[in-house]
C-alpha cells in the first residue's frame, strides 16, 4: 500500500491511465483485425477506402506510446504493399 500522499495520488493516476491505454490498445487491435478481414475477403476497394482511417488510428496509438512508432510504420507499410 502507498504510504505518502503523492504515492496515493500516483496510484489513482496509474489506474486511470491503465484504462485509457487498454482502450487504445483494443482500438489498435480492432483496426488491424478489420483491415486483415477486408484484405482476406478480397475487398480491396473497401480496404483502400478504409486505409487512411487505419493509418490514422495506428499513428494516434503510436503517438500516445502504447505501441512504438516503428511498429505502427511497419504495420502500415505491410498493409499498403498488400493493397497494391
matplotlib code that plots the C-alpha trace (Angstrom):
import matplotlib.pyplot as plt

x = [0.0, 1.2, 2.3, 2.7, 0.2, 2.0, 2.1, -1.7, -2.3, 0.1, -1.9, -5.1, -3.4, -1.9, -5.4, -6.9, -4.0, -4.2, -7.9, -7.0, -4.2, -6.4, -8.9, -6.2, -4.7, -8.1, -8.7, -5.4, -6.1, -9.6, -8.2, -5.7, -8.3, -10.7, -8.1, -6.9, -10.5, -11.0, -7.8, -8.5, -12.1, -10.7, -12.5, -9.6, -11.8, -13.2, -9.7, -8.4, -11.2, -10.5, -6.7, -6.5, -8.6, -6.5, -3.3, -4.7, -5.6, -2.2, -0.4, -2.6, -1.8, 1.9, 1.9, 0.4, 3.2, 1.0, 3.0, 6.2, 6.2, 8.3, 5.8, 3.0, 5.0, 5.8, 2.2, 1.1, 3.8, 2.8, -0.8, -0.1, 2.0, -1.0, -3.2, -1.1]
y = [0.0, 3.5, 5.4, 9.0, 11.4, 11.6, 7.8, 7.6, 10.2, 8.3, 5.0, 6.8, 8.3, 5.0, 3.3, 5.9, 5.7, 1.9, 2.1, 4.7, 2.6, -0.5, 1.3, 2.5, -1.0, -2.5, 0.2, -0.7, -4.4, -3.9, -1.7, -4.4, -7.2, -5.2, -4.5, -8.1, -9.2, -6.8, -7.9, -11.6, -11.3, -9.8, -6.5, -4.3, -1.3, -1.2, -1.7, 1.2, 3.4, 2.4, 2.6, 6.3, 5.7, 2.6, 4.6, 7.4, 5.1, 3.4, 6.7, 8.0, 4.9, 5.2, 8.9, 8.1, 5.5, 2.4, 0.9, 2.2, 4.4, 1.9, -0.9, 1.3, 2.2, -1.4, -2.4, 0.4, -0.5, -4.1, -3.3, -0.8, -3.4, -5.8, -3.1, -2.7]
z = [0.0, -0.7, 2.3, 1.2, -0.3, -3.6, -3.8, -3.2, -6.0, -8.3, -7.8, -8.8, -11.8, -12.9, -12.6, -14.9, -17.4, -17.5, -18.5, -21.3, -22.5, -22.6, -24.7, -27.1, -27.4, -28.2, -30.8, -32.4, -32.4, -33.9, -36.7, -37.6, -37.5, -39.6, -42.2, -42.3, -42.8, -45.7, -47.3, -46.9, -48.2, -51.5, -50.9, -51.9, -52.8, -49.3, -47.9, -49.9, -48.6, -45.0, -45.3, -44.3, -41.2, -40.4, -40.8, -38.6, -35.8, -35.8, -35.7, -32.9, -30.8, -31.6, -30.7, -27.3, -26.7, -26.5, -29.4, -30.9, -34.0, -35.8, -35.2, -36.5, -39.6, -40.2, -40.0, -42.3, -44.8, -45.0, -45.5, -48.2, -50.0, -49.9, -51.3, -54.5]

ax = plt.figure().add_subplot(projection="3d")
ax.plot(x, y, z, "-o")
ax.set_aspect("equal")
plt.show()
